[in-house]
Amino acid sequence: MKALFIVYNQAYNEEIVDILAANGQRGFSRWEDIQGKGSTTGIPRMGSHGWPEMNHAILTVTEDEKIPAMMAELKEKSEESPELGLRAFVWNIELFY
C-alpha cells in the first residue's frame, strides 16, 4: 500500500478528485484553505489581502499499482499550468486495516 499526498491550488479542486476517480480511487481525506508557499518557485498562498489564494490537500491510501498512472496524470496537470502549483508525494504504508 502507498499513501499519496497531493498539495494543490484551490483552482484544481475538482480536477484532482476527478483524477483519483478515473483511476478507481474512491477514498480520500481533503483539507481546504491551507496556507503555504513553494520551496523554490511559486506564489505564496496565504489567504491574505496581499496573497489571497489558498491551497488544498488530499491524502489517499491505495494499492501500489495505481500510483504510476495517478502520478503521471498529476505531473501532466502540473505542467499544463505550473504557475498554479501542484505537488504530489508518495509514502510507503507499513500497516493498513
Contacts in CASP RR format, 6 or more apart in sequence:
PFRMAT RR
TARGET T0000
AUTHOR 0000-0000-0000
METHOD contacts of the structure
MODEL  1
MKALFIVYNQAYNEEIVDILAANGQRGFSRWEDIQGKGSTTGIPRMGSHG
WPEMNHAILTVTEDEKIPAMMAELKEKSEESPELGLRAFVWNIELFY
1 61 0 8 1.000
1 62 0 8 1.000
1 63 0 8 1.000
1 64 0 8 1.000
1 92 0 8 1.000
1 93 0 8 1.000
1 96 0 8 1.000
2 61 0 8 1.000
2 62 0 8 1.000
2 63 0 8 1.000
2 64 0 8 1.000
2 67 0 8 1.000
2 90 0 8 1.000
2 91 0 8 1.000
2 92 0 8 1.000
2 93 0 8 1.000
3 59 0 8 1.000
3 60 0 8 1.000
3 61 0 8 1.000
3 90 0 8 1.000
3 91 0 8 1.000
3 92 0 8 1.000
3 93 0 8 1.000
4 58 0 8 1.000
4 59 0 8 1.000
4 60 0 8 1.000
4 61 0 8 1.000
4 62 0 8 1.000
4 67 0 8 1.000
4 70 0 8 1.000
4 71 0 8 1.000
4 88 0 8 1.000
4 89 0 8 1.000
4 90 0 8 1.000
5 57 0 8 1.000
5 58 0 8 1.000
5 59 0 8 1.000
5 88 0 8 1.000
5 89 0 8 1.000
5 90 0 8 1.000
5 91 0 8 1.000
6 16 0 8 1.000
6 57 0 8 1.000
6 58 0 8 1.000
6 59 0 8 1.000
6 74 0 8 1.000
6 86 0 8 1.000
6 87 0 8 1.000
6 88 0 8 1.000
6 89 0 8 1.000
7 34 0 8 1.000
7 55 0 8 1.000
7 56 0 8 1.000
7 57 0 8 1.000
7 86 0 8 1.000
7 87 0 8 1.000
7 88 0 8 1.000
8 16 0 8 1.000
8 55 0 8 1.000
8 56 0 8 1.000
8 57 0 8 1.000
8 58 0 8 1.000
8 84 0 8 1.000
8 85 0 8 1.000
8 86 0 8 1.000
8 87 0 8 1.000
9 45 0 8 1.000
9 53 0 8 1.000
9 55 0 8 1.000
9 56 0 8 1.000
9 84 0 8 1.000
9 85 0 8 1.000
9 86 0 8 1.000
10 32 0 8 1.000
10 33 0 8 1.000
10 45 0 8 1.000
10 53 0 8 1.000
10 54 0 8 1.000
10 55 0 8 1.000
10 56 0 8 1.000
11 53 0 8 1.000
11 84 0 8 1.000
12 56 0 8 1.000
12 77 0 8 1.000
12 84 0 8 1.000
12 86 0 8 1.000
13 56 0 8 1.000
15 77 0 8 1.000
16 56 0 8 1.000
16 58 0 8 1.000
16 74 0 8 1.000
16 77 0 8 1.000
16 86 0 8 1.000
17 28 0 8 1.000
17 30 0 8 1.000
17 58 0 8 1.000
19 70 0 8 1.000
19 73 0 8 1.000
19 74 0 8 1.000
19 77 0 8 1.000
20 26 0 8 1.000
20 27 0 8 1.000
20 28 0 8 1.000
20 58 0 8 1.000
20 60 0 8 1.000
20 70 0 8 1.000
22 73 0 8 1.000
23 66 0 8 1.000
23 69 0 8 1.000
23 70 0 8 1.000
23 73 0 8 1.000
24 66 0 8 1.000
25 60 0 8 1.000
25 62 0 8 1.000
25 66 0 8 1.000
25 70 0 8 1.000
27 60 0 8 1.000
28 58 0 8 1.000
28 59 0 8 1.000
28 60 0 8 1.000
29 58 0 8 1.000
29 59 0 8 1.000
29 60 0 8 1.000
30 56 0 8 1.000
30 57 0 8 1.000
30 58 0 8 1.000
31 56 0 8 1.000
31 57 0 8 1.000
31 58 0 8 1.000
32 54 0 8 1.000
32 56 0 8 1.000
33 47 0 8 1.000
33 54 0 8 1.000
33 56 0 8 1.000
34 45 0 8 1.000
34 54 0 8 1.000
34 55 0 8 1.000
34 56 0 8 1.000
34 57 0 8 1.000
35 44 0 8 1.000
35 45 0 8 1.000
35 46 0 8 1.000
35 47 0 8 1.000
35 54 0 8 1.000
35 55 0 8 1.000
36 44 0 8 1.000
36 45 0 8 1.000
36 46 0 8 1.000
36 55 0 8 1.000
37 43 0 8 1.000
37 44 0 8 1.000
37 45 0 8 1.000
37 46 0 8 1.000
38 44 0 8 1.000
38 85 0 8 1.000
38 87 0 8 1.000
41 82 0 8 1.000
42 83 0 8 1.000
42 85 0 8 1.000
43 51 0 8 1.000
43 53 0 8 1.000
43 83 0 8 1.000
44 51 0 8 1.000
45 51 0 8 1.000
45 53 0 8 1.000
45 54 0 8 1.000
45 55 0 8 1.000
46 52 0 8 1.000
46 54 0 8 1.000
47 53 0 8 1.000
47 54 0 8 1.000
61 93 0 8 1.000
61 96 0 8 1.000
62 70 0 8 1.000
67 90 0 8 1.000
70 88 0 8 1.000
71 88 0 8 1.000
71 90 0 8 1.000
74 86 0 8 1.000
74 88 0 8 1.000
75 88 0 8 1.000
77 86 0 8 1.000
78 84 0 8 1.000
78 85 0 8 1.000
78 86 0 8 1.000
78 87 0 8 1.000
END
